[in-house]
């Protein structure tokens, strides 16, 4: 009887020979180049994070992160960061919830703060991406320093500087995700430049994007900008493909009609990442109509319909919750306007819109135009390549694809400038350039591409007129150009190194320590509620306009406020403007009395304060929770 024999094992030397043969074959070198480039980018990111990393600083970044954590934990699109304006919108859209229940008083929840306050400020795409990432990496990290009584736990050395807290691990995990997205941005930038110009311009473009100081800062900010740049580059790639199909396949109408559908979907995804991205529908519609004039009504109709189909489910959801299509963001154009200075509109429980008129928008537009054109616009790519691209836009090109695409960019730039000026809020004042309202930064890869194309053309002209070795001279010129354009990025590695903690006002161990005094279902009020929601994982409402009427309205009719947490954002206010001239019953007067007189005003219900926090911080509670 024949017995089956096991196959003989091949010696390891054969496996090694096969791998070596594969590496020397056609696909091997390409794989090796990609691997080395990815490894080089990872090494660059590691060095940058060691030298220039900082924790999250902007409210929008922490807001998106805490929302993503709620999604990842199965709580849906509910938020722990409560905006008074959100309470106003929700109660206006659901007036039936304001009627108190005679049978069950504990079920009274007019603003859904007990059952889970629905988010009305963020588009869904970026929080969903973060939620998926948080399934891999932790979304909450208990900081040992937040519990000084427990000395058994210590942070890993990577998260500390000099033995003290420095880096919040979930913040760093979000940075890693955004730096992966930055790598995709570099790849897409190379593909676009190589497609429109040639591979040498593509290489220059990729290096310029990789050396863009502003993109690296956005990659550590926690904002959705990296995802939005990828969507914008995807939109541009599809526009270039549509132009080529219209030029080469004039009679293939069915194939041409597929592109507007794809463009509408991409525009919709961008809008679901940042609402202001939806304004790009205007230049895209004009562009596709000009590219395909014979089927202009069809392509524009398909573009608009596919765009609306993509965003409509989310708009309907937000409208049903808040009564307006984009929730809190619907009023973005009024933020930091003459009638609602600073954050006053977002902190208002009963805003007065009777003074809103068209001249208000013109005033805000022209007032912000000076600032935007002098800062964000001149710093588009985070380097000096901006000077090259402006010249390159107005040159004549042999390629019809480049010429047509150039007109699309020329039309897009003023639109983005106008939209950015109109939606500009106090966040742009507090966090210049690195904020969620910066739309000009989307053009960074385009700026790098046209700047690289112009320099490449100038360099080739110089090389043709010199008797020296062309290969060596070409490398010297391009190397010098890259180094010169990347000086702002290279300066990030120079001393002194910034501390990763963004203090003032954020010190995560203290925020987490104060939050741990509160029960998970209790409500706190703070001047940094986004940080309390993210670092402390507690529900926090933004500081109301005053500590009397508006505070008591929330406390008595919405949900009891069990704690008040103020940071240097309020405690370090201007003595004359914010404290002395603010009035008797204001937050400034209350802070002044707490710091100078060491007492709480008689009208304020929260009267217990722990020792050791003044004068930088103030925490008041309904009972001495820190003694439990």
C-alpha positions in Angstrom: 0.0 0.0 0.0 1.3 3.4 -1.0 1.6 5.8 1.9 1.5 9.5 1.2 4.8 11.2 1.6 5.2 14.7 2.8 6.8 17.1 0.4 10.4 17.7 0.9 11.4 20.9 2.4 13.2 23.3 0.2 16.4 24.7 1.6 16.3 28.3 2.8 18.9 29.2 0.2 16.3 28.8 -2.5 13.8 31.1 -0.8 16.6 33.7 -0.5 17.5 33.3 -4.1 13.8 33.8 -5.2 13.6 37.0 -3.1 16.8 38.3 -4.6 15.6 37.5 -8.1 12.3 39.2 -7.5 14.1 42.3 -6.2 16.3 42.5 -9.3 13.3 41.9 -11.7 11.0 44.5 -13.1 8.8 45.0 -10.0 11.5 44.6 -7.4 13.3 48.0 -7.8 10.0 49.8 -7.8 8.9 48.1 -4.6 12.3 48.9 -3.0 12.0 52.6 -4.0 8.6 52.9 -2.5 9.7 51.1 0.6 12.7 53.3 1.1 10.6 56.5 0.4 8.0 55.4 3.0 10.8 54.6 5.5 12.4 58.0 4.9 9.1 59.8 5.4 8.5 57.8 8.6 12.0 58.8 9.8 11.3 62.4 9.0 8.0 62.4 10.8 9.7 60.8 13.9 12.4 63.4 14.0 9.9 66.2 13.5 7.7 64.9 16.3 10.8 64.7 18.6 11.7 68.3 17.8 8.5 70.2 17.1 5.4 68.1 18.3 2.8 69.9 20.4 -0.5 68.6 21.8 -3.8 69.8 20.5 -4.4 73.6 20.8 -7.6 74.5 18.9 -11.2 73.9 20.2 -12.2 72.3 16.9 -9.5 69.6 17.1 -10.5 68.6 20.7 -14.2 68.8 19.8 -13.8 66.4 16.8 -11.7 64.1 19.0 -14.2 63.8 21.9 -17.0 63.4 19.4 -15.1 60.6 17.7 -14.6 58.9 21.0 -18.3 58.9 21.6 -18.9 57.4 18.2 -16.3 54.7 18.8 -17.8 53.8 22.2 -21.3 53.4 20.6 -22.9 56.7 21.8 -23.4 58.0 18.3 -23.1 61.6 17.3 -23.5 62.9 20.8 -21.1 65.5 22.4 -19.8 66.4 25.8 -18.9 69.9 24.7 -22.1 71.8 25.2 -22.5 75.2 23.4 -25.2 77.5 24.8 -26.1 78.4 21.2 -26.7 74.6 20.6 -29.1 74.6 23.5 -30.9 77.6 22.0 -31.2 75.8 18.6 -32.3 72.5 20.1 -34.9 73.9 22.4 -36.3 76.1 19.6 -36.5 73.1 17.3 -38.1 70.9 20.0 -40.4 73.3 22.1 -42.4 70.3 23.3 -39.5 69.2 25.5 -39.7 72.5 27.5 -43.0 71.4 29.0 -42.2 69.9 32.4 -43.5 66.4 33.1 -46.0 66.3 36.0 -45.5 62.6 36.6 -41.8 62.1 36.2 -39.7 65.2 37.1 -36.4 63.4 36.6 -37.3 62.7 32.9 -37.4 66.5 32.2 -34.6 67.0 29.8 -35.3 70.0 27.5 -31.8 70.1 25.9 -31.1 66.4 25.9 -28.2 66.9 28.3 -29.2 63.9 30.3 -29.9 61.5 27.5 -27.0 62.6 25.3 -26.7 66.0 23.6 -26.7 65.6 19.8 -23.7 67.3 18.1 -24.8 70.2 15.9 -21.4 71.7 15.1 -19.2 69.1 13.3 -19.5 67.5 9.8 -19.4 63.7 10.2 -16.6 62.4 7.9 -13.5 63.3 10.0 -15.0 62.2 13.4 -15.9 58.9 11.7 -12.4 58.5 10.5 -11.0 59.3 14.0 -13.6 56.8 15.5 -12.2 54.0 13.3 -8.7 55.0 14.3 -9.7 54.9 18.0 -10.7 51.3 17.6 -6.9 50.6 17.2 -5.4 53.2 19.5 -6.8 54.3 22.9 -9.2 57.2 22.9 -8.7 58.0 26.6 -5.6 57.8 28.8 -5.7 58.1 32.6 -2.7 60.4 33.4 -0.9 59.2 36.6 -0.1 62.8 37.4 -3.8 63.5 37.6 -4.0 61.3 40.7 -1.1 62.5 42.9 -2.2 60.1 45.7 -1.4 57.1 43.6 2.3 56.8 43.1 2.3 53.2 41.8 1.8 54.3 38.1 4.2 56.3 36.0 4.1 57.5 32.4 6.4 55.9 29.9 9.5 58.0 29.2 8.4 58.8 25.7 5.4 60.8 27.0 7.4 62.9 29.5 10.0 65.6 29.4 12.3 65.9 32.4 10.2 63.3 34.3 7.0 65.4 34.0 4.0 65.1 31.8 4.5 66.3 28.2 2.6 64.4 25.6 -1.0 63.1 25.8 -0.9 59.7 24.0 -4.4 60.0 22.3 -3.3 63.3 20.9 -0.2 61.7 19.5 -2.1 58.9 18.0 -4.3 61.4 16.1 -1.1 63.1 14.9 0.2 59.7 13.6 -3.0 59.3 11.6 -2.8 62.8 10.2 0.9 62.3 9.2 -0.1 59.2 7.3 -2.6 61.4 5.5 0.2 63.9 4.9 2.2 61.1 3.2 -0.8 60.4 0.9 -1.0 64.2 0.1 2.7 64.0 -1.0 2.0 61.0 -3.2 -1.1 62.6 -4.8 0.9 65.8 -5.4 3.6 63.9 -7.2 1.1 62.1 -9.3 -0.7 65.3 -10.3 2.5 67.2 -11.2 3.9 64.3 -13.1 0.7 64.0 -15.0 0.3 67.6 -15.9 4.0 68.4 -16.5 6.7 65.7 -16.2 8.2 63.4 -13.5 11.0 65.8 -12.7 8.4 68.5 -11.8 6.5 65.8 -9.9 9.6 65.0 -7.8 10.2 68.7 -7.1 6.6 69.2 -6.1 6.7 66.2 -3.8 9.8 67.5 -2.1 8.3 71.0 -1.7 5.1 69.5 -0.2 7.1 67.3 2.1 9.0 70.4 3.2 6.0 72.6 3.8 6.1 73.9 7.3 2.5 74.8 7.4 1.3 71.3 6.4 3.5 69.7 9.1 2.0 72.0 11.7 -1.5 71.0 10.5 -0.5 67.4 10.8 0.1 67.8 14.5 -2.9 70.0 15.1 -5.6 67.3 15.2 -7.7 69.2 12.6 -9.4 67.8 9.6 -7.2 69.7 7.2 -5.1 66.8 6.0 -8.2 64.8 5.0 -9.6 67.9 3.3 -6.4 68.4 1.2 -6.6 64.7 0.1 -10.3 65.3 -1.0 -9.3 68.5 -2.8 -6.5 66.7 -4.6 -8.9 63.9 -5.6 -11.2 66.5 -7.0 -8.4 68.1 -9.0 -7.3 64.7 -10.4 -10.8 64.0 -11.5 -11.1 67.4 -13.1 -7.9 66.8 -15.1 -9.2 63.3 -16.1 -12.5 64.9 -17.2 -10.7 67.4 -19.4 -8.7 64.7 -21.1 -11.8 62.5 -21.7 -13.6 65.5 -23.2 -10.6 66.2 -25.5 -9.9 62.7 -26.6 -13.3 61.0 -26.5 -15.6 63.7 -27.9 -18.2 61.1 -29.1 -18.3 59.0 -25.9 -21.1 61.0 -24.2 -21.9 58.2 -21.7 -18.3 58.0 -20.4 -18.2 61.8 -20.1 -21.3 61.9 -18.0 -19.8 59.6 -15.4 -17.2 62.2 -14.3 -19.7 64.8 -13.1 -21.3 62.2 -10.8 -17.9 61.4 -9.3 -17.1 65.1 -9.0 -20.4 65.7 -7.1 -19.7 62.8 -4.7 -16.2 64.1 -4.0 -17.5 67.7 -3.4 -20.1 66.2 -1.1 -17.5 64.3 0.9 -15.5 67.5 1.2 -18.6 69.3 2.5 -19.1 66.5 5.0 -15.6 67.1 6.2 -15.8 70.9 6.4 -19.0 72.7 5.4 -17.3 75.7 3.7 -15.8 73.3 1.2 -19.2 73.1 -0.5 -18.6 76.6 -2.0 -16.2 74.9 -4.5 -19.4 73.6 -6.3 -19.5 77.0 -8.1 -16.0 77.0 -9.8 -16.3 73.2 -10.5 -19.7 73.7 -12.2 -18.4 76.6 -14.3 -15.3 74.5 -15.2 -17.1 71.3 -16.3 -19.6 73.4 -18.2 -16.8 75.2 -20.1 -15.0 71.9 -20.8 -18.0 70.2 -22.2 -20.2 73.0 -23.7 -22.2 70.6 -25.9 -23.6 68.7 -22.9 -23.3 71.5 -20.5 -26.9 71.2 -19.0 -26.4 67.5 -18.5 -23.0 67.6 -16.7 -24.0 70.5 -14.5 -27.3 68.8 -13.5 -25.5 65.5 -12.7 -22.9 67.4 -10.7 -25.4 69.2 -8.6 -27.7 66.2 -8.1 -24.9 63.9 -7.0 -23.6 66.6 -4.7 -27.0 67.1 -3.1 -27.6 63.3 -2.8 -24.3 62.9 -1.0 -24.9 65.6 1.6 -28.8 65.5 2.0 -29.0 62.7 4.6 -26.7 64.5 7.0 -28.4 67.9 6.3 -31.8 66.4 7.0 -30.5 64.9 10.2 -29.0 68.2 11.4 -32.1 70.2 10.3 -34.4 67.9 12.3 -32.2 68.3 15.4 -31.4 72.1 15.3 -34.0 73.6 12.9 -31.3 74.8 10.5 -29.4 72.9 7.8 -25.9 73.0 9.2 -26.5 73.4 13.0 -24.3 75.9 14.8 -22.2 76.3 11.6 -25.1 77.9 9.9 -24.3 81.1 11.9 -20.6 80.9 11.2 -20.7 84.1 9.1 -22.0 86.0 12.2 -19.2 84.8 14.5 -16.8 87.6 15.6 -18.9 90.1 13.7 -19.5 93.7 14.9 -22.8 92.7 16.6 -21.4 89.4 18.0 -17.7 90.0 18.9 -15.4 87.2 20.0 -17.2 84.0 21.1 -20.4 85.9 22.3 -22.8 84.3 19.8 -21.7 80.7 20.6 -21.9 81.4 24.3 -25.4 83.0 24.0 -28.6 81.3 25.2 -30.9 83.8 23.5 -29.1 85.6 20.7 -30.7 88.7 19.2 -30.6 88.5 15.3 -32.7 91.6 14.7 -29.6 93.7 14.0 -28.4 91.4 11.2 -28.3 93.2 7.8 -26.4 92.9 4.5 -24.0 95.8 5.3 -22.8 93.7 8.3 -21.4 91.0 5.9 -19.6 93.6 3.7 -18.0 95.1 6.8 -16.8 91.7 8.0 -15.5 90.8 4.5 -13.4 93.9 4.0 -12.3 94.0 7.6 -10.9 90.4 7.5 -9.6 90.7 3.9 -6.6 92.7 5.0 -5.6 90.1 7.6 -6.2 87.1 5.4 -4.3 88.4 2.4 -1.4 89.5 4.6 -1.0 86.3 6.5 -2.7 83.1 5.2 -2.5 84.0 1.5 1.2 85.0 1.6 2.0 81.8 3.6 0.0 79.4 1.5 2.6 76.7 1.1 4.5 77.5 4.3 7.5 78.5 2.3 8.7 81.1 -0.2 7.6 79.1 -3.2 4.4 81.3 -3.2 6.4 84.0 -5.1 7.0 81.5 -7.9 3.4 80.2 -8.3 1.8 83.6 -8.7 4.1 84.2 -11.7 3.6 80.7 -13.1 -0.2 81.1 -13.1 0.0 83.8 -15.7 2.4 82.2 -18.1 1.3 80.5 -21.4 1.6 76.7 -21.6 1.6 74.5 -24.6 -0.6 71.9 -22.9 -4.3 72.7 -23.1 -4.9 70.7 -19.9 -2.6 73.0 -17.9 -4.0 76.1 -19.5 -7.6 75.1 -18.6 -6.7 73.9 -15.2 -4.9 77.2 -14.6 -8.1 79.1 -15.1 -9.9 76.9 -12.6 -7.3 77.8 -10.0 -7.5 81.5 -10.9 -11.2 81.3 -10.3 -11.0 79.3 -7.1 -8.5 81.5 -5.3 -10.7 84.6 -4.9 -13.7 82.4 -3.9 -11.7 80.7 -1.1 -10.4 84.1 0.0 -14.0 85.6 0.2 -15.4 82.5 2.0 -12.5 82.4 4.5 -13.0 86.1 5.3 -16.7 85.7 5.9 -16.5 82.6 8.1 -13.5 83.9 10.0 -14.2 83.8 13.8 -12.3 84.4 17.0 -10.5 81.1 16.6 -8.5 82.5 13.7 -7.5 85.4 16.0 -6.5 83.0 18.8 -4.8 80.5 16.6 -3.4 82.3 13.5 -3.0 80.1 10.3 -3.4 76.8 12.1 -7.2 76.7 12.4 -10.2 75.0 10.8 -11.2 78.2 9.0 -8.0 78.3 6.9 -9.2 77.3 3.4 -6.3 78.8 1.4 -4.0 76.0 2.8 -5.9 73.6 0.5 -4.0 75.1 -2.4 -0.5 74.2 -1.0 0.1 71.3 -3.4 -1.0 73.4 -6.4 1.2 76.2 -5.3 4.1 73.8 -5.0 3.4 72.3 -8.4 3.3 75.6 -10.3 6.3 76.9 -8.4 8.3 73.8 -9.2 7.2 74.0 -12.9 8.4 77.6 -13.2 11.7 76.9 -11.5 12.3 73.7 -13.5 11.8 75.8 -16.7 14.2 78.5 -15.5 16.8 75.9 -14.5 16.7 74.2 -17.8 17.2 77.5 -19.6 20.3 78.2 -17.4 21.7 74.8 -17.9 21.4 75.1 -21.7 23.5 78.2 -21.7 26.3 76.9 -19.6 29.3 74.8 -20.7 29.4 72.8 -17.4 28.2 69.3 -16.8 24.4 69.4 -17.1 23.7 66.6 -14.7 25.7 68.0 -11.9 24.5 71.5 -12.4 20.9 70.4 -12.5 21.3 68.6 -9.2 23.0 71.6 -7.6 20.3 74.0 -8.8 17.4 71.8 -7.7 19.0 71.0 -4.4 19.7 74.7 -3.6 16.1 75.5 -4.6 14.6 72.8 -2.3 16.8 73.9 0.6 15.9 77.6 0.1 12.2 76.9 -0.2 12.2 74.6 2.9 14.0 77.0 5.3 10.8 77.7 7.3 10.4 73.9 7.8 14.1 73.4 8.6 13.8 76.1 11.3 11.4 73.8 13.1 14.4 71.6 14.1 16.4 74.5 15.5 16.5 75.2 19.2 14.9 76.2 21.4 12.5 73.3 21.3 8.8 74.0 22.2 7.3 72.1 25.1 4.6 69.7 23.9 2.1 71.0 26.4 0.0 73.9 25.2 0.0 75.9 28.4 -1.6 78.2 29.1 -4.4 77.3 29.2 -4.3 73.5 28.7 -2.6 71.3 31.2 -4.2 67.8 30.7 -3.2 66.3 34.2 -5.0 69.2 36.0 -8.0 69.1 33.6 -8.3 65.3 34.2 -7.8 65.7 37.9 -10.6 68.3 38.2 -12.8 66.2 35.9 -12.3 63.1 38.1 -14.0 65.0 40.9 -17.2 65.1 38.9 -19.4 62.1 38.3 -19.8 61.0 34.6 -23.4 62.1 34.4 -22.8 65.5 36.0 -22.5 68.9 34.2 -19.6 71.3 34.6 -19.1 74.8 33.3 -15.8 75.9 32.0 -14.0 78.5 29.8 -12.4 75.5 28.0 -15.2 73.0 27.7 -13.7 71.3 24.7 -10.6 70.4 26.7 -12.7 69.1 29.6 -14.7 67.0 27.2 -11.6 65.6 25.6 -9.0 65.2 28.3 -11.5 64.9 31.3 -14.2 62.9 29.5 -16.9 64.9 31.3 -19.8 66.9 30.1 -19.0 70.7 30.1 -20.9 73.7 29.0 -19.2 76.8 27.7 -19.0 79.8 30.1 -22.3 81.7 29.8 -22.3 85.5 29.2 -22.8 86.2 33.0 -22.7 84.3 36.3 -26.3 85.4 37.2 -29.2 85.2 34.8 -27.8 83.0 32.1 -25.9 80.7 34.6 -29.0 80.3 36.7 -31.2 79.6 33.7 -29.1 76.6 32.8 -28.7 75.5 36.4 -32.5 75.8 37.2 -34.2 74.9 33.9 -31.8 72.9 31.7 -29.5 70.8 34.0 -27.9 71.5 37.4 -24.3 72.7 37.1 -22.2 71.0 39.7 -18.8 72.6 39.1 -17.2 75.6 37.6 -13.6 75.4 36.2 -11.8 78.5 35.1 -8.3 78.6 33.6 -5.8 81.3 32.6 -8.0 81.9 29.6 -10.3 83.8 32.0 -8.0 84.3 35.1 -5.4 86.0 33.0 -7.8 88.5 31.6 -7.2 92.2 31.1 -7.4 93.9 34.5 -9.1 97.1 33.3 -11.3 95.9 30.4 -12.3 92.4 31.6 -12.4 93.0 35.3 -12.9 96.6 36.5 -15.0 97.9 33.7 -17.0 94.7 33.1 -19.6 95.4 35.7 -20.6 94.2 39.2 -22.2 90.9 38.3 -19.8 89.6 35.6 -17.3 86.8 35.4 -14.5 89.4 35.7 -15.9 90.8 38.9 -16.3 87.4 40.3 -12.8 86.4 39.5 -11.5 89.6 41.0 -13.3 89.0 44.2 -12.1 85.4 44.3 -8.5 86.3 43.8 -8.3 89.5 45.9 -10.8 88.8 48.6 -10.5 85.0 48.6 -14.3 84.7 48.7 -17.2 83.8 46.3 -20.0 86.3 45.7 -23.1 85.7 47.8 -25.4 85.3 44.7 -23.3 82.4 43.2 -24.6 78.9 44.2 -21.2 77.1 43.9 -19.2 78.0 47.0 -16.6 75.3 47.7 -13.1 75.6 46.3 -10.0 73.5 46.8 -6.7 74.9 47.9 -3.7 75.3 45.7 -5.3 76.3 42.4 -5.4 80.1 42.7 -4.4 82.4 41.1 -4.0 80.5 37.7 -7.1 78.4 38.1 -10.4 78.5 39.9 -12.6 75.5 40.7 -15.9 75.9 42.5 -18.3 73.1 43.4 -21.5 72.4 45.3 -19.6 70.4 47.9 -15.9 69.6 48.7 -15.6 66.7 46.2 -11.8 66.5 46.5 -12.2 65.3 50.1 -14.1 62.1 49.2 
